[in-house]
Each structure stands twice: as C-alpha cells, then as structure tokens.
Amino acid sequence: MHLPRRALARLCIIAILLSGFPAFSQQSMTVEKLMAFIRSSIQEKNPDKEVAAVVAKFKLTEKFTLADLQELQNAGVGPKTLTALAALVTQSANLNPPVPKGAPVAAKSAGPSPPSVGEQTKILRETRDWALSYVKSLPDFLCLEITNRSIDRHYHGGAEGSWSPSDRLIEKLTFFDHKENYELFQHNDTAVVNKSADSLGGARSTGEWASLLGSIFEPSSETDFKWVALKAVRTKAANEFHYSIEQAYSQETVSHGDKEKVKTGFHGSVFIEKGTNVVLRITVTPEIPPSFPVQDVDQVVDYDYQDIGGQTFLLPLKSQVTMRDGLIGTRNDIEWRSYRKYSADTSITFDTGDTPVAGDQKKDQSPPKK
C-alpha cells in the first residue's frame, strides 16, 4: 500500500480541533457555553493539557458551582482540565447564578462574528503570498524525520481504530538550496546503509517540499474557500477556512503499489493564525473513487515555530496520515526533531542521545545533488 509523498507539508498528524470553542483569551462566557465546550472536548478526545490551557483563559459571567464541576468530572474530563475548572469555581463564587431555562433573558452573544468579506479576502491574499514564497524563505538546514507506523487489521473508516505498532523509520532530512534530500539510516533498531524508505514497503507519503501549500493556494487550482470559525490551534487563535479543489484542477494523486494511481480532487481545512496570516494546520481528505483499493485517506499536518541558527521559522512539527486497503488500516505518526542550520560539519542527534546523525562523514562534505 503506497501513498505519494508530498514531503513535509504533506505528512500529517492528528488534528486537535477544539470544536465548539467560542472565543479566546479572557473570553467572557456563560456557564452553559463552558459546559458545552467541555463536553465537546471530551467527545472529540482533545488533549487534556491543551483544553486546560484554553479553559484557564476563560472569564465567567455567571456562578460556576461545585455541582457543575462534579457533572463534568463524571462526564470524563481530564485531570488538568478539572484543576482549571476548579479555579473557575473559586473565581466565580461571587457572581450571580445562571438564569433558569425558560425565564426571560437578554439576548445572548453568538460568539465572535465572522470577518467581513473584505477581511476574509485580505487574510487569504496574505496567506497565499506567504504560502507561494514559503520554500524560498527557508534557510538550509538538517533535521530528523521519525515515522512510527501502526496497523489495524479490522479498520473501518472514521473509526478511532485499534492500532498495533508495525515499525519505525528514522531518516535524516537535508534541506539545501530549497530542495530536500532524505537519507534512511535506521529501521526499528537496525542501522541501514544505502537503502531507501520506499524499499521497505508499507504506507508512505512522498513528494516535494511544501507542495501541498502550493497546490492549495496556487491560483491555477481554482480553490474554493469558505470561512468556518475562529478556532484554537495549540492555544493560538486561528481562522479556519474550509477549502475544496475539483479534480480537474487538482495535483493530488493516490497510488496503490507501483502500478495503480488515481488523480483526485480533495478538500479539508486550513487554520490561519490570526494576525500573522500564516498556516498553523492543514487537513486533507482526497475524494477517491469507490472502486480504488485505497480508501479513507485522511491527513493532518501541524506547523510550529522552530529556531534555526538563532532565527525563527515556521516549520512542520508533527503529522499523521491514516488510510485503508480493504480491512487493513495503516496509520503513520511523524515527528520532525533537532532542526539545525546546514553546513558540511553539522551533526544532529536524537533527543535521547542514542543515535547521532553525522553531517561530518565523508559523503556529507558536499551538498546533496540537485
């Protein structure tokens, strides 16, 4: 089973979408909205730490009681979020209780209004300009790309899945002269020499650096954008835009082995950081014909700010891609670590210090071939 590589911008991680999140720092909020937000976060299994960080920024307009706290605890709220909610009990102790349902109340705020058409146009224009110049803005660097692959032999699309570890790939990524070069040097606990990751088989994502950003924002893609909501991405405020690209204008291809390939339209969401108008997250769902062997492909890629040579750049942080071939589901979890400025004598090591990736070996004395 094979999925074409779109490089770092194509590899994906599980999306942390705080559904139903009405606003951000020091947002005035009713108890009803707070309860709805927490229940939605529990249902979508959002990370406890990140939900707690968002809750800590809420400012209630009504009294949040111990009974409310107990209700959410029974619903399965995480320990860090429970601590943040307990602080709201104390902070709101002197406020009036919520107005009982059915009683006449003043009109409630519907949350943040969508940006005007002009503002949305400006956001997308600035994001497009950034995306299309993204690769050229990056310095030469090295980093580690670590892929943990898992399998579910009875996978159903849209399900959480019952995943068992399959194997682990560790590659050195060299980004030089705006092009990337991959070098596989470890498979599980075994050192690898002169062997590509593709030669190992299994699900892979392949391609050119940032091609996904380009394929979404390139004018020739005729991408349709629609503003959805203001969301949280790692506690940052982001405008979520749903996008869709028809097959006729798409650069997306999905492969099955080395023989079968299909060009597809695709859709998803882009999460654009409020203010900077750069992309923090992309989700991708290819629109695959039902007769094709590979189905239920879902991808997410997260970007975050990384330091390279004393300067900060927005670079891939982690990603996840899931897919299904028959009943066999595959999930790839990818991380990028140890970003370093490229030079002939640069070396990078694991966070645990167990395996160095030498940049001072003889074969690394010259930049990768173009």
C-alpha positions in Angstrom: 0.0 0.0 0.0 1.6 3.3 -1.1 0.6 7.0 -0.8 2.6 9.5 -2.8 4.9 11.7 -0.9 4.2 15.5 -0.8 7.1 15.9 1.6 7.0 17.6 4.9 4.0 19.7 4.1 2.0 16.7 3.1 2.7 14.5 6.1 0.1 14.7 8.7 -0.8 14.5 12.4 -4.0 14.0 14.2 -5.9 17.3 14.3 -6.5 18.9 17.6 -9.7 20.8 16.7 -11.4 22.3 19.8 -14.9 22.0 18.4 -17.5 24.5 19.6 -14.8 26.8 21.0 -16.5 30.2 21.0 -13.5 32.5 21.6 -10.1 33.1 23.2 -8.1 34.8 25.9 -10.2 36.3 28.7 -13.3 35.5 26.8 -16.5 36.3 28.8 -18.5 33.1 28.9 -21.7 31.8 30.3 -21.8 28.5 32.3 -23.9 26.9 29.5 -21.2 27.7 26.9 -18.5 26.5 29.2 -20.3 23.2 29.8 -20.9 22.7 26.1 -17.3 23.4 25.3 -16.0 20.8 27.8 -18.5 18.1 26.7 -17.4 18.7 23.1 -13.8 18.4 24.0 -14.4 15.2 25.9 -16.4 13.8 22.9 -13.6 14.6 20.5 -10.9 13.4 22.8 -8.9 16.6 22.7 -5.7 16.6 24.7 -6.2 17.3 28.4 -3.3 19.7 28.6 -4.4 21.9 25.7 -8.0 22.0 26.8 -6.9 23.1 30.3 -4.7 25.8 28.8 -7.7 27.2 27.0 -10.1 26.9 30.0 -7.5 28.9 32.1 -8.2 31.9 29.8 -12.0 31.9 30.3 -13.7 34.6 32.4 -17.2 33.5 33.5 -20.1 35.9 33.7 -22.1 33.5 36.0 -21.5 31.4 39.0 -19.9 28.0 38.3 -20.7 25.7 41.1 -19.2 22.5 42.6 -22.3 20.6 41.3 -21.4 21.8 37.8 -17.8 20.7 38.3 -18.9 17.3 39.6 -21.1 16.9 36.5 -18.2 17.4 34.2 -15.9 15.2 36.3 -18.5 12.4 35.9 -18.5 13.0 32.1 -14.8 12.2 32.0 -13.0 15.5 32.0 -9.2 15.1 32.3 -7.3 15.9 35.5 -5.5 19.1 34.2 -8.8 20.5 32.9 -10.5 19.5 36.1 -8.0 21.7 38.0 -8.6 24.6 35.7 -12.3 24.2 36.2 -11.9 24.1 39.9 -10.2 27.5 39.7 -13.3 28.9 37.9 -15.5 27.7 40.8 -13.5 30.0 43.1 -13.2 32.9 40.7 -17.0 32.9 40.0 -18.1 32.4 43.6 -19.5 36.0 44.0 -21.3 36.1 40.6 -25.0 35.6 40.1 -26.1 32.1 39.3 -27.3 31.3 35.7 -30.8 32.4 34.8 -33.0 29.3 34.9 -34.0 27.9 31.5 -37.4 29.2 30.3 -37.0 32.5 32.2 -36.9 35.7 30.0 -33.3 36.6 29.4 -31.4 39.2 27.5 -30.2 38.2 24.0 -27.0 36.2 24.2 -23.9 36.8 22.3 -23.4 34.3 19.4 -19.6 34.5 19.9 -17.2 36.2 17.6 -18.6 37.4 14.3 -17.0 36.2 11.1 -14.6 38.5 9.4 -16.1 40.8 6.8 -15.8 39.7 3.2 -13.1 42.3 2.8 -11.2 41.0 5.8 -11.5 37.4 4.6 -10.2 38.4 1.2 -7.2 40.2 2.9 -6.5 37.1 5.1 -6.5 34.7 2.1 -4.4 37.1 -0.1 -1.7 37.5 2.6 -1.7 33.7 3.3 -1.4 33.0 -0.4 1.5 35.3 -0.8 3.2 33.7 2.2 2.5 30.1 1.0 3.8 30.6 -2.5 7.0 32.1 -1.2 7.3 29.7 1.7 10.1 27.4 0.4 12.3 30.3 -0.8 12.1 31.9 2.6 13.7 28.9 4.4 17.4 28.5 5.2 19.5 25.4 4.5 19.0 23.0 7.4 19.2 19.5 8.7 16.6 17.7 10.9 15.4 14.2 11.9 12.2 12.8 10.5 10.9 10.0 12.7 7.9 7.9 11.4 6.1 5.4 13.7 3.9 3.1 11.6 0.9 1.2 13.0 -1.7 -1.2 11.6 -5.3 -2.2 12.4 -6.4 -5.4 10.6 -10.1 -4.6 11.1 -10.2 -0.9 10.4 -13.4 1.0 9.5 -13.1 4.5 8.0 -13.9 7.2 10.5 -13.4 4.9 13.5 -10.8 5.6 16.2 -9.1 2.3 15.3 -7.3 -0.4 17.3 -3.7 0.3 16.3 -0.7 -2.0 16.9 2.9 -0.8 16.3 4.3 -2.0 13.0 7.8 -0.4 12.6 9.8 2.7 13.0 11.7 4.7 10.3 14.4 7.3 11.1 15.6 9.5 8.3 17.9 12.5 8.1 16.4 15.3 6.1 18.8 17.7 4.4 17.2 20.9 3.1 19.7 22.6 0.8 19.2 25.1 -2.0 15.4 24.9 -1.4 15.2 21.2 -2.1 15.0 18.3 0.3 17.0 15.1 0.4 16.1 12.0 2.6 18.6 9.5 4.0 17.3 6.5 5.8 19.7 5.3 8.4 17.6 3.3 10.9 14.8 0.8 10.6 13.5 -0.1 14.1 16.7 -0.8 16.0 18.8 -1.7 12.9 21.2 0.6 11.2 20.5 1.0 7.4 23.0 1.8 4.7 22.3 2.6 1.0 18.6 1.7 1.3 15.6 4.0 0.8 12.5 4.1 3.0 10.3 3.2 0.0 12.2 -0.1 -0.5 10.9 -1.3 2.9 7.3 -1.3 1.6 4.3 -0.3 3.7 2.4 3.0 3.6 4.4 6.1 2.8 3.9 9.7 1.8 6.2 11.2 -0.8 6.7 14.3 -2.8 8.3 17.8 -2.9 8.7 20.2 -0.1 5.6 22.4 0.6 3.8 21.1 -2.5 0.6 20.9 -0.5 0.7 24.6 0.4 1.3 25.4 -3.2 -1.4 23.1 -4.5 -4.0 24.8 -2.2 -3.0 28.4 -2.7 -1.8 28.4 -6.3 -4.3 30.5 -8.4 -4.5 27.8 -11.1 -6.0 25.4 -8.5 -9.2 27.4 -8.5 -9.6 26.7 -4.8 -12.9 27.5 -3.2 -12.5 28.9 0.3 -15.2 29.4 3.0 -14.7 30.8 6.4 -15.8 28.4 9.1 -15.0 29.7 12.6 -12.4 31.1 14.9 -10.6 28.1 16.5 -7.7 27.2 18.8 -4.5 25.6 17.5 -2.1 24.9 20.4 -3.8 27.8 22.2 -3.2 30.2 19.3 -6.2 31.9 17.7 -6.7 30.8 14.1 -9.3 31.4 11.4 -10.5 28.1 10.0 -11.3 28.1 6.3 -12.8 25.1 4.6 -11.3 24.6 1.1 -12.1 22.3 -1.9 -10.3 21.7 -5.2 -12.0 19.9 -8.1 -10.3 17.0 -9.8 -9.8 19.0 -13.0 -7.5 21.5 -11.2 -6.0 19.1 -8.6 -2.4 18.0 -8.3 -3.4 15.3 -5.8 -2.6 11.6 -6.7 -3.1 8.5 -4.6 -1.2 5.3 -5.5 -1.7 1.6 -4.7 1.7 -0.1 -5.0 3.7 0.8 -8.1 1.0 0.2 -10.7 -2.3 1.8 -9.8 -2.6 5.5 -9.5 -5.6 7.9 -9.5 -5.8 11.7 -9.6 -8.4 13.0 -7.2 -10.0 16.2 -6.1 -9.6 17.0 -2.4 -10.9 19.1 0.4 -10.2 20.0 4.1 -9.4 22.9 6.3 -6.6 25.4 6.7 -6.1 27.1 10.0 -4.6 30.5 9.6 -3.1 32.2 12.6 -4.9 35.4 13.4 -2.8 38.5 12.8 0.2 36.8 11.1 -1.9 35.0 8.5 0.4 32.0 8.3 -0.8 28.4 8.2 -0.7 26.5 11.5 -2.5 23.4 10.4 -3.8 21.7 7.2 -6.2 18.8 6.9 -6.6 16.8 3.7 -9.3 14.4 2.5 -8.8 13.1 -1.1 -12.0 12.4 -3.0 -11.1 8.8 -4.0 -13.3 6.8 -6.4 -15.0 3.9 -4.5 -13.6 1.4 -6.9 -10.0 2.3 -6.0 -8.3 -0.1 -3.5 -7.0 2.7 -1.1 -9.8 4.4 0.8 -10.5 6.6 3.8 -7.3 8.6 3.4 -7.1 11.4 6.0 -4.1 13.7 6.6 -3.3 16.4 9.0 0.0 18.4 9.2 0.8 20.8 12.1 3.4 23.7 11.8 5.1 25.5 14.6 7.9 28.0 15.1 11.4 26.5 15.2 14.8 28.0 15.8 17.5 27.6 13.2 20.7 29.4 13.7 19.2 32.0 16.0 16.3 32.8 13.7 12.7 31.6 14.0 10.9 29.9 11.1 7.5 28.2 10.8 8.2 24.5 10.0 6.5 21.2 10.2 6.1 19.9 13.8 4.3 16.6 13.6 1.8 14.9 11.4 -0.4 11.9 10.9 -1.9 10.1 7.9 -4.4 7.2 8.0 -5.7 5.1 5.2 -7.4 1.8 4.5 -6.8 -1.0 2.0 -9.7 -3.5 2.3 -9.9 -4.2 6.0 -6.3 -3.2 6.7 -5.9 0.2 8.2 -2.5 2.0 8.4 -1.5 5.0 10.5 1.8 6.9 10.2 2.7 9.3 13.0 5.6 11.5 12.0 7.7 14.0 14.0 10.5 16.4 13.0 13.2 17.0 15.6 16.6 18.6 16.1 16.4 21.3 13.4 20.0 22.6 12.7 21.4 25.1 10.3 23.1 23.2 7.4 26.8 23.2 6.9 29.3 20.4 6.0 30.3 19.8 9.6 26.8 19.9 11.2 25.6 16.9 13.1 22.3 16.2 14.8 21.4 13.6 17.4 18.3 12.1 19.0 16.7 13.8 21.9 17.7 10.8 23.9 21.2 11.0 22.6 21.2 7.3 21.5 21.9 7.7 17.8 23.9 10.5 16.1 23.3 11.6 12.6 26.6 12.7 11.4 27.0 15.6 8.9 30.8 15.4 9.0 31.1 12.0 7.3 32.8 12.0 4.0 29.7 11.6 2.0 28.2 14.7 3.7 31.0 17.0 2.9 29.2 18.3 -0.2 25.6 19.4 -0.5 23.1 16.9 -1.8 22.8 16.6 -5.6 20.1 18.6 -7.2 
